[in-house]
């Protein structure tokens, strides 16, 4: 399942090369890479979203430390030939869901999924995450009576949607993190 999970973390071959460089560094720092995207423009932006393994948060110091470490490795490996800006951040409240385990962690929260294929005439689904069953995501879809079981391998994009409950969870996590510092 690891390859499928990395598939949601990246989109392009360049993203994958950067993930291969950044992931072991983040792992050594006690961080998980949530997603990597290289976005074009006059100057490319390499966006890395990460979080602490211990509590799912990502402070400013964590971002700065990961940015310095990854920047050094990217200079050596040189996966992007042109100039770029490295941007390291937390995934935020409306975080992308990129690992199957994310759907277990965020059971009971509202999410939006996009599939790589049509199911019952549509690709986009919205509803409450109900957990996982094997390699499937269970969702209580808006406007549906039956629980949907969606193969994780079919998901091309997934993210949490901001709700009052999600905001309260985020605030509680920050307060808890401050108490342990």
TANORQUI-V388361 format. One record per backbone hydrogen bond with DSSP energy under -1.0 kcal/mol. NH is the residue of the N-H (numbers start at 0). CO is the residue of the C=O. E is the energy in kcal/mol with one decimal. If there is no record, write none. Layout:
BEGIN
nh:co:e
NH:CO:E
NH:CO:E
END
This chain:
BEGIN
nh:co:e
4:0:-2.2
5:1:-2.5
6:2:-1.6
7:3:-1.1
9:5:-1.2
15:11:-2.1
16:12:-2.3
17:13:-2.4
18:14:-2.6
19:15:-2.3
20:16:-1.3
21:17:-3.2
22:18:-2.9
25:21:-2.8
26:22:-2.7
27:23:-2.1
28:24:-1.1
29:26:-1.6
30:25:-3.0
31:50:-3.3
33:48:-2.9
34:48:-1.4
35:8:-3.0
36:46:-2.2
38:44:-3.0
43:82:-1.1
44:38:-2.8
45:84:-3.3
46:36:-3.4
47:86:-3.1
48:34:-2.9
49:88:-2.3
50:31:-2.0
51:56:-3.9
52:29:-2.9
55:51:-2.1
62:58:-2.3
63:59:-2.6
64:60:-2.7
65:61:-2.5
66:62:-2.6
67:63:-2.4
68:64:-2.2
69:65:-2.9
70:66:-2.5
71:67:-1.9
72:68:-1.7
73:69:-2.9
74:70:-2.0
75:71:-1.5
76:72:-2.9
77:73:-2.9
84:43:-2.5
86:45:-3.2
88:47:-2.5
96:157:-2.7
101:98:-1.2
102:99:-1.2
104:100:-2.6
105:101:-2.4
106:103:-1.4
107:128:-3.3
108:105:-1.8
110:126:-2.7
111:158:-2.6
112:124:-3.1
113:156:-2.9
114:122:-2.4
115:153:-2.7
118:121:-2.9
121:118:-1.2
124:112:-2.6
126:110:-2.2
127:139:-2.2
128:108:-2.7
129:137:-3.3
132:135:-2.3
135:132:-1.5
136:149:-3.3
137:130:-3.0
138:147:-2.6
139:127:-2.9
141:125:-2.8
143:140:-2.0
147:138:-3.1
149:136:-3.3
151:134:-2.7
153:150:-1.9
154:151:-1.6
155:113:-3.0
156:113:-1.8
158:111:-2.0
159:94:-2.4
160:109:-2.6
166:162:-2.3
167:163:-2.4
168:164:-2.2
169:165:-2.4
170:166:-2.5
171:167:-2.4
172:168:-2.4
173:169:-2.1
174:170:-2.3
175:171:-2.5
176:172:-2.3
177:173:-2.1
178:174:-1.5
179:175:-1.3
END
